[in-house]
Amino acid sequence: MANDMVKPVLNLSQNALNVLKKRYLRRDGDKLLEEPEEMFRRVAHNITQAEKKYDNNISPEKLQQMEDVFYTMMFNLEFLPNSPTLMNAGRDLQQLSACFVLPIEDSMEGIFETIKHSALIHKSGGGTGFSFSRLRPRNDNVQTTGGVASGPISFMRVFNAATEAVKQGGTRRGANMGILRVDHPDIIDFITSKQNTTEFTNFNISVAITEKFMEAVQKDEEYDLMNPRTKEPFKKLRAREIFDLIVENAWKTGEPGIIFIDRINKDNPTPELGEIESTNPCGEQPLLPYESCNLGSINLAKMVKQGDGNVSIVDYDNLRKTIHNAVRFLDNVIEMSAFPLPQIEKMTRSNRKIGLGVMGFADMLIQLKVPYNSEEALNLAGEIMGFIEKESKNASIDLAKERGSFQNFQLSVYNKNDTPMRNATTTTIAPTGTLSIIANCSSGVEPLYAISYIRTCLDNTKMIEVNSYFEKIAKERGFWDNGLMEKIAEKGSIHEMQEIPEDIQKIFITAHDITPIGHLKMQAMFQKNTDNAVSKTVNFSKNATIDDVKEVFILAYREGCKGVTVYRDGSRENQVLSTKKNAEQQKTDAGKIIPRPRPSVTIGRTQKIGTGCGSLYVTINEDEKGLCEVFAQMGKSGGCAASQSEATSRLVSLALRSGVDIDSILKQLKGIRCPSPFWDNGNMVLSCPDAIAKAIERYFANGEPSTKKNGNGNGNGGIKTRTKDLAGMCPDCSNVLEYVEDCVLCRFCGYSKCG
C-alpha cells in the first residue's frame, strides 16, 4: 500500500481516540496494533478489493486511486461506514453488516432455528429484528401434543436470554427489535411487556400498526384481532382503547414505539419477494426476512464552505462527490462482507440494499447560523435530504450501467420504469452514536444533546467537555469561562442565561429547547426523501402528559413518518417506581419490611482491597433503583474470615434492598477493628467490614452510580451533570448514558445498548 507523500494530520478529539482505542482498533490484549490512520487505510484497502471483481484488468494505479478516494473521505471524517465495517474490514471476521432481520416460523423447530441464527449474528457483531406476529397466540391449540401454545411473549423471553448469553468481546453488544402486529390476539400483553424494566433488557419493542387500525382509531370503531394460525378473526377490540394503551406505556417507559407497517410495505421496492415484517433494532431499516443492510453516514458538518461575503453556505459540489463515492463504497461492502448465514448472503446480494444517511446536521445549522427549531431549518432539511436521495439514485444508476442491476431487479418497482438500479434502496437515517463521537459531530439529524458536559474520570477529577463550535464562539466573543461552562452543563441549556448573547442563544439549540412537535416535524421532513426510515427520538419534558404523547403519535401518522419513538425525561426511573413497591408499600400488615427482589440483571465493579487476612475482592452491584448488593470474597482462603465477610456482605445486600440509607450502613461498618490492620494504597484498612465500607465509598468517589441512592432513598454523589434525559450509568466507564436516536449512548467511551 502506498503512503501519501505529504502526511496530513488526522484531527481527532480525545473522546474519539478513546472510543477508537477501546472498540475499533486492532489489538492483542492490551497492546494496540494499529493507529486510527492505519484503521482507515485497512478499511479502504479491503473495500477497494471489490473493484477487481468487476474489472479483471484494472491497473494497480487505478486500484490505488480508488483506495485513496475511500481513505481520504474517511480520514477527513466526511463519511464513515457503520461500525462493523470499521471494526472488521480486512480482519479475520470480515462481517461488515450492522443489521439483520430473521423470520420466526410458527413451529418449535422454526423458533429455535431462529434463536441459533440470531446467536451467530450477535457473535459476529450484528443486531437483529424479529416479528413475532406469525406465532399462534397464548392458549391456542397445539395439535402435535394436544396442549396449548405459550404465545409470543414467552418466546421473547427465550430470545432475550439467548442474547444475554452471547458475548461479543466487549466491542459490540447484541441488540434486538421485537415487533408484533396490532391485530395479533396477544397485543395487549405485548404492549405492556416492558412495564417491568428488568424484563426484555435486550429488546426494543414496537407495535406494527396497520391502516385499518388507524382508520378505526379515527372513527372510534372496533377492529378485528386475527389468529395467525387459522387466519380467522379471533375477537374484536375498540381501537382507541388499544391506541391509548400504547400511548400510555410509551409515556411511562418510552416503549413500545410504533411502526406503520402498511406504509413501510407501500415503499417496499421488491413486493413480489414478500412483505416486510420487521426492522433492525433502532427501527430505521425495514428489511425482508434474511436481508441485511449496509449503512454509512455523511458528515454534514464537513459540507459547509465560505461563500460571497464570507457567509457560510452548503458545499453541494463536495456533497455530490461524497455521495457518489459513498454509494460505491457501500456497494463494495456488500461484495466484501462475509455473512453469518448463507440465506442472508443470498438475499443481501440479490437486493443489494444500502442505507446512506447523515450526521452532523445540527453542526451544519450552527455554521449556517440557522436555528434548529425554525422553518428555515425544516426547509434546509428537505433540500439537503432531497439532494442526497437524488444523487444517491444517480450514483446507483451509474453503478448499474457499470456492474449490472441488482439480481431481483425484474421483481422490483424500478423495472416498471425501465430504470437500471444497482441497489434496491439507497438512503436511511441511521443512529450515528459512536460514529458521531469519532467524527466529533452531532448525532444523526438530532439537535445538540447538550452544549457542555462534566465528565468524571477514574481518578475522580472533573473534565469539562464543551461543544467545539460553542467554545470557539465563546472565546471569540469574550464570554468563555470555566465556571459558566460548568453552569451550562448543570442546566443543560443556555436559554435565558444573561451571560450568553441573545443571538448565540438562538443558534445553539438543544433537544429540550425544541417542542415535541418540532422534533416530529424534523423527522417527517427527512422522511420525505428517505427510502427506508429515520432514526430520531422525540423528546418530552418530565411533566409532559399522556395527551402530549398521543398528539405526536397521531401527527407522525398524518405527516408520513414510518414510525416514531418517544422519550420522556425520567420515564424509565418513574416506571420502576410505579411497578415496584416502595419502602412504605413493602411493609406487611405486621409492620415488617420485605426487601425488594434481586433483579435478573445488575451492573457494577469489583475492587481488590488488601486486609490483614489477605486480599478481599468486593463486588458492588446496582440496578435501576440504586445499589442493591455487595459480594465480598477472601482471595483463596477460607475459614472464619471468608465466612464472616460473606455474612457481612449478605446483610449489607439485604439492607440495601430494604431501603436502608447507605450512610447509615457505612456508619456501622467503618471503624470496626480486627487484630491485624493493613495498609492498602496509603489507607489503613482496620478489618474486613471496614474494607467493605471503604470499597462502597470508593465506588461513589469514582462516580460509579448515577445517583447516590439505594432502595427509595436518594442522596448526593455520583456524576455531576444535568439529570435531564439521562438513561442511567455507563457500565463500561461509569459516566452518564444519554437516550438518543432510539437508543442509549455514552458520549465518553462509545458504549451503546444498540451496538
Disulfide bonds with the S-S distance in Angstrom:
Cys743-Cys754 2.07
